[in-house]
Amino acid sequence: MTSSDPTALPDPWQSLHALLSAMDAEVEQVYVARGIEGVRPRFAYPMIRLAHTGPLTIRQLAKSLDRSHSAISQTIAAMRKEGLVSSEPGPDARTRRIDLTERGRALVPFLEAEWRATHTTVAELDAEIPYPLTTVVEDLRRALERRSMRERVLGHLGKPPR
């Protein structure tokens, strides 16, 4: 044990996590205001993709969205619970094909409109602030390409004890 608790310091990412959560909560309020219950903003991307591709396995869907298998699997489980998707056996015993239910399909036009409105809103926000968030994200990505997060953290840890 060390002499001081490092978690006593503020989490440098907390404000970003809180901001993203608050923004998602407000988008969810838009759904509720439109009478759409049980739908989370994180459902929109996979639902829209499934509407355009037809049934996919979780692995195929995760790859097409550039998300982890685990994250999409959890999202699909939540969407299934809300009656938005169904799953049927895939081409082999290990896979399941995910498809939209009738309820899920009926929501896609609204979700596509919300997706476009959200993108327009992000562009407006970027124009309002001195250093657009989309630029910050791209600059961070480039910096991490030059020297990864892993390399940076290891550099601050120093050599492991023998």
Summary of the structure (lengths in Angstrom):
residues: 162
radius of gyration: 20.1
end to end distance: 17.4
largest distance: 60.9
contacts: 368
relative contact order: 0.09
helix: 66%
strand: 7%
